[in-house]
């Protein structure tokens, strides 16, 4: 399964997504925005897609990827792909994962199964400061600890 190399930030709403992209733009770094674990089940693919698109419109030109976490539900992965999501995370066995990866590839999307460390903004009272510290520190990490 694929991995995404930019530092990861878990976003729960539009304001957090905007904050992450704002700071990434200021620091001229790429970032990967990830939904909360299992968010596809309660947030939905369309809402996540629209949230990321809204943040992107506010910060055009900032290099980013977005990943919708589908928990352990292959059906949610298929729904996300139908809604145009280009990267999903899922926790399934190798056989199911390989089939999902094939389906995703046919749609120009990828499936991720890794759990690279991420900044979770759920309890952050200052998402801008949290993102600034996380993204600045990402450049200081040894290569063995950087997301690949």
ABEGO torsion letter per residue (X at the ends): XBBBABBBBBBABAAAAAAAAAAAAAAGBBBBBBBBBGAAAAAEAAAAAAAAAAAAAABBGBBBBBBBBAEABAAAAAAAAAAGBABBBBBBBAAAAAAAAAAAAAAGBBBBABBBBBBBAAABABAAAAAAAAAAAAAABBAAABBX
